[in-house]
Structures are given as C-alpha cells and as structure tokens.
C-alpha cells in the first residue's frame, strides 16, 4: 500500500511541476496552442486603435 501512495505522490508532484514550468518559465510560442494575437482594429479604416 505504501508503494502505491508513493507512486501517486510522484505522479501528482510531477504533474504540478510540469504545469508550473509550462505556466511560468516556458515560452508560450514553443507550445502547440501558444499565444495567438489578432491584428484587428475597432473601425472600418483598420487604424488598430484598440
């Protein structure tokens, strides 16, 4: 039973560390669903004011 608990703790800690690295340290453009920027303006003339 203790071995099962250690395996579950290892999985939880590992997934938490992967999440933290992905969230704060890894550049977003390296991930498949990275930052997507839109180049749309608010008006008809395409001034890009917002």
Secondary structure, DSSP 8 states (H G I E B T S, - for coil): -HHHHHHHHHHHHHHHHHHHIIIIIS-GGGSTT--------SSSS-----
